[in-house]
Amino acid sequence: MLKILFVSFFSLLVSLNTLAVELQGEFSQGSLIRGKAPEGSQVWLDGKALEVSEQGYFVFGFGRDAELKHELSWQAPEQPKQLQEVILKKREYNIQRIEGLPPKMVTPPEDVLARIRLDNQQVAKARALRDSRTDFMQTFIWPAEGPISGVYGSQRVLNGQPKRPHFGIDVAAPTGTPVYAPADGIVTLWVPDMYYSGGTMIIDHGHGVSSTFLHLHAGHVEVGQTVKQGQLVAEIGATGRVTGAHLDWRMNWQNQRVDPAFLVPTRVAD
């Protein structure tokens, strides 16, 4: 008989006889869920197979506006396939409306569109890595010290035109403030001068989970380099389209943009 036991506010243990699938994370839009299944298991989310490590670790995530109902299924060796419904909490986001802006503040000029496309292609290539490492199972740490000046999911509507939501956490700090790796990983991108994001670095944590750091003043690691949690990787800056020095930390699971705040100790936004 299938039994469900909530072992804490942030984790769910589903047990079948002596076999178990453990899920850790906030069951909400924008969440990254990390799991452990019996060795040799297969795991599916909404019918799509997830990568499962030899030790049984797997991960999946939900975007800002994800549907609230999903289905997780798994099959341990020589056991029947099991199903579990996953219900997410709906989130409310801060929407700011600004009118009367000059058109150039709302839409980028034609002469930079090619540069923006190239930037986007480089980021997509860096995030395409599907390494089998399981660094994402670590307890993440904050990459920088400073007050929170921006949160995941917020959005501006400029002259009636909705802009892309903010998909990261902003940490306000002076230029030159150290940026540390929040978990082990491999550097897959370092570009010092992207149009919107300025100095941009991506660190892959395995299974499609990655951290992106924007508006950097300097980088201290190279593409292809393996880094350890807490290692100095960059410095906060004010590069790209910004009004002041800060770190914009973003996280992805494959093409799903997730909220880094769910993985680190709570800080109150200023």
Buried (B, 14 or more C-beta within 10 A) or exposed (E): EEEEEEEEEEBBBBBBEEBBBBBBBBBBBBBBBBBBBBEEBBBBBEEEEBBBBEEBBBBBBBBBEBEEEBEBBBBBEEBEEBEBEBEBEEBEBEEEEEEEEEEEEBEBEEEEEEBEEEBEEBBEEBBEBEBEBBBBBBEBBBBBBBEBBBBBBBBBEBBEEEEEBBBBBBBBBBBEBBBBBBBBBBBBBBBBEBBBBBBBBBBBBBBBBBBBBBBBBBBBBEBEBBBEBEBEBBBBBBBBEBEEBBBBBBBBBBEBBBBBBBBBEEBEEE
